[in-house]
């Protein structure tokens, strides 16, 4: 007994080696583009996190100043801060508090808190700045 295969099976052709190679090259180019985008997204996300932390550190200092007696508010510099405002070895943030007396009016102080950070070692310094005016 002889088994006959349908004629249709013999007429169908598979993919050639050239077609498969072209598909692999197109897929590789797409994956490389995605890898480049991923690196950019990770860098941007880290910067957004750093600017949020810097802003929180500036706000934290401003709240401390608002609770301080008017006569004791003065310039201050804090170096090597971590994201919680604690001084640690190798901290990424620097917080500078500048107080200008009798500005914009007599018997007032303009307080500016600036937090500096560098997203990476080769970048220039970035900063977050908050200002307020206090009076006795």
BELSUL-V773054 format. One line per field, one symbol per residue. ss: DSSP state (H for helix, E for strand, - for the rest). phi: phi as a letter, one per 30 degrees, with the letter a starting at -180 (. if undefined). burial: b if it has 16 or more other C-alpha atoms within 10 Angstrom, else e. A space follows every 50 residues. Layout:
ss: ???
phi: ???
burial: ???
//
This chain:
ss: ------HHHHH-----HHHHHHHHHHHHHHHHHHHHHHHHHHHHHHHHHH HHHHHHHHHHHHHHHH---HHH---EEEEEE-----E-----EEEEEEEE E------EEEEEEEEEE--------EEEEEEEEEE-
phi: .cccdddeddddcddddddddddddddddddddddddddddddddddddd dddddddddeddddddcdeedcdbdabbchccdcicdbdidccbcccccc dhbdbdibbccbcbccabebdddddcabbbbacbbd
burial: eeeeeeeeeeeeeeeeeeeeeeeeeeeeeeeeeeeeeeeeeeeeeebeeb bebbbbbbbebbeebeeeeeeebeeeeebbbbbebebeeeebbbbbbbbe beeeeeebbbbbbbbbbbbeeeeeeebbbebebbee
//
